[in-house]
Amino acid sequence: MAKKIYLNGQLVSREEARISVFDHGLLYGDGVFEGIRAYDGRVFRLSQHLDRLYESARAIALKIPLTKEEMEKAVIETLRANELKSGYVRLVVTRGEGDLGLDPRNCREPNVFIIADKIELYPEELYRKGLELVTVATKRNIPEAIDPRIKSLNYLNNILAKIEAGLQNMPEAVMLNKDGYVAECTGDNIFIVKDSVLVTPPFYVGVLAGITRETVMEIAREKMGLVVKEEVFTRFHLYNADECFLTGTAAEVIPVVRIDGRQIADGKPGKITNQLMKQFRELTKNEGVEVY
């Protein structure tokens, strides 16, 4: 459990980490966030996460009151205060306290808080045996309404899909876009392998620009010599894939072996997936901003 929370320039106890009930982040989901991982004293791809945070904020006209350099120091300071070498960092910027109206111009000052703690999204057993997924009825938000590249506090779309998965006792759900193409899962990007080609949905179908997604594509191209494509595909392609896996900051790289009751290939994590998992974990050991 986190001992200290960074809140607007100060490290405070969990009990002291309070923001107003009039904060528009709470009232309207008006804010942005990042999930970041630290591995053995190094923060993985911190600059990419901060770039995405500031781009998300710019897209919603939210001015973050810290520079990127100051934010980087705040992340490291929070990890140190919690004596964490390995863990998960949740960095949140809200619009700040305002009134009960929607107008963000009435919010005085953004709130910035950082939580550093342990995380285990899936048990280790599922990384060996693979996940089972289900497609849900909830469609992914259309990019023309809310661009999914904005990592905002408004996650109701994903939560509704997660509720559907939970009602079917499934750990994760596949979300389709309005045209029936596979978009992503509730908290992870999705990949398939077919004839040794790695395929993942393009941004325009409604997917988050995942940092782990980008890292895995980089590993596949540069270290494994694979062809990587960003193309639309349907559930038909999921069911007939040679391999399937998910990527995310918390999930890392995790294999999928069954979708909507259909077994993927032989029902075991595939060779390419296992290689990507291994390569990704190796990369996290050697790359990152040092905490200590």
N, C-alpha and C positions, 0 to 999 in steps of 0.2 A: 504494500500500500504506500502510495506517495506520501512522503513526510512534508515536503515543501512544494508549494505552488508558486510559480512566478505570476504576479498580478500587477500590471502597470508599473513595472520598475522595481517592485519589491518582492522578496521571497517571504511568503506567509504560510502559516499552517493550513491544513485542509479545512479546518473549522473557520478560519479567518478569511478564506477565499470566497468572498461574496461579491455579487454584482446586483444592481437594482432590478426589481421586478418590472421596471419601466424600460429596461434595455431592449432595444429592437431586435437583438439577436434572440432573446427569449420570446418576445411578443410575436415576431414575424419571421424568424429564421433569417434575419438580415445580417449576414456576416460571412466570413470565409474561414477555412481551416486547412490544416495539413496533418497527416499522420506520418511520422518519421521514425526510422529505426536506428538504434545504436547497437553496434556489435563489438564486443571486446575492447571497449574504450575508443571506438571510432564511430562517428555519425555518418551513416551511409547516404551518399548523394545529397548532402544538405543544401548545396547551392542550387541544385535542380528543384528541390522542394520549395526553397525560398523564392526562386524565380516564379514557380507556379502560384504560390501564395500571393505574390505581389501582382501577378497578371490577373488572377481571379479578382483581387481587390480593385484593380484599375477598371476591370470590366463592369463592376457594380458601383463605380464612382465612390469607392471607400478609400480614404487616405490613411494609410497605416502610419502611426506617429513615431515609428522607429525606422532607421535606415536598415538595409539588409545586413550590413556589418554589425549594427547594434542588435539585430534580431538573432544573428548567429551567436553572438556572445551570450545572449539571454538563454538560448537553448542549451549551450554548454554549461552555463552557470546553474541551470535547473538540474541537469543530469548530475553535476558534481554535488549539489546540495542534497540530492537523494541517494548519493553514493552508488550510482548506477553505471556500470561499464557496458552492460547489455540491457536493452529495454525498448520501450515504445514511448515516443513523444507525441503528445497532442497539442498542437499550436493553434490557437483560436483568436481571431480578431472579430469583434462584434461592432455594430454601428454605434453602440453606446446608448446611454440613457436619453430618452426623449419623452414624448407624450403618447397618448393613446391613438393618435392619428398615424397615418402611413408615412407622412412626409419626412424623409430622412434629414432634411435641412433643420429640423427641430431637435436633432440629436447633437449634444454638445461636443462630446469627445469619444472616440472609439475606445473600447476596452481591449486589452491584450492580456491573455493568460496562457500559460504553458504548464502542462501536466506531464510528468515523467514517471513511468511505472512499468511493471512487467506486463507481458501480454502473451497469451496462447490462444490463437483463434481456433485452431483445430488440433486435436491430439496427434502426437507423433505417429501413431498407428495408421492414420489416414494418409500420411505421406508415403507409407509403405504399400498400403492396400488400395488407396484411391477413394475418391468421393463419389457419391451418387447425387445427381441433380434432378430437378423437376422443372419443366417450363410452367410459368404462371400466367394468369390472364392479364395481370397488370402490365400495361405497356410502358416502355421507357418514354420519359418526357421527350417531346419533339424539340430538336435543337433550335427551331425558330421561336419557341416560347422561352425555354431556359437552356442556354448552351451548356451541355454537360462538361465542357472544359472548365467551367466555373465551379470550383470545389466549394460550394456554398453550404451554409448551415441548414438549408431547406432540403432535407433528405426524406421527406414523406413518401415520395415516389418509390424509393428503395425500401422503406420500411413496410409499405403496403405489400410489396412483393415478398419481403421476408416473412410477413405474417402468413401469407398464402403457403409459403414453403413449410413454415412451422406447423401449420394445420395438417400437413401431410407427412409430418415427422422427418422432413428433409433439412439438411444443414444449409443448403444454398439453392438458389433458384436462377434459372435462365430467364432473362427478360428480352422480349422481342420489341422491335420498333413498330410504328403504326402500319408499316408496309409488310410486316411479317418476317423481316430479316432479324437474325440474331444480333443483339446489341452487346449486352454484357450481363454479368450477374449482379446481385444486389450490392456487393462490395468489392467485386473483383472483375478484371478483364478476362476474356476467354480466348483460347487458342485451339485450333485443331491442326493435326498433321495428316496429310494425305499424300502418298507417294513421295515421302521425304521432303515435302514442301510445307513450310510453316505458314499458316493463314490466321489472321485476326481481323475483326471488323474495322473498317475505317471510321474516322471521327464523325463523318457526316451522317452515319446511321444513329448516332447518339451515344457515344462512349466517352468516358473520362480519359484524358491523356495521362495514363498511368506511368509513374516513374519506373516501377518494376516491369511494366509492359515494354517500355522503351529499352530498359536494360537487357531484358531477355532477347529482344530482337537484335540488339547489338551483339550479344554473345553468340546467337545463332549464326549471324552473318560473318562476324570477324573471327570467332574462335572455332566454329564448327563447320563453316563453309556452306551453310544451308541457304536455300532460296527462301526469302521471307516476303509474303505478300499481304497487303491490306486490302481485302476484297469482301464484298457482301456475300453472305451465305445463309442458308435456311436450316431448319431443324433436320431436314433430309441429309444435309451434309454433316451435321453432328452425329446422326445415327450411323452414318457410313464412314466416319473418320477412322483412320488407323490409330490415332491417339487424340486425346483431349486433355487440356490442363487449364488451370486458372492462375492468374498472377495478381499480386497486390502487396502493399507494404506490410500489412499484418500477416497475410497468408503466405507471402513469398511465392514459391512455385509449388503447386499442389496438383497431383494427377486426378483425372476424372475417369471412372470406369463404367458408369451406367447413367443414362439420361432417359427420363420418362419410361423407365422399365426396360429400355433397350440396352443390351450389353455393348460396350465399345470394344470392337475387335475381340481379343481373347479374354477381356475382362480384367486385365492386369495393367499396371502402369507401363507405358511404352518405353522403348529404348531411348528415343530422343528426349522424351520427358525426363527420364532419369538422368540423362547427361546434362540437361539444362538445369535441373535441380542441383546437381553436384557442382557445375560450373558457377551457378549463381552463389551458392554458399561459399565457394572458394573466393569469389570476388569480394564478398562482404567482409572477409577476414583481412583483406589487404588494402581496401580502399576506404577513404573517409576522412573527415575532419577529426583530429585528435581531441579527446575530452581531457585526458590526463597527460 
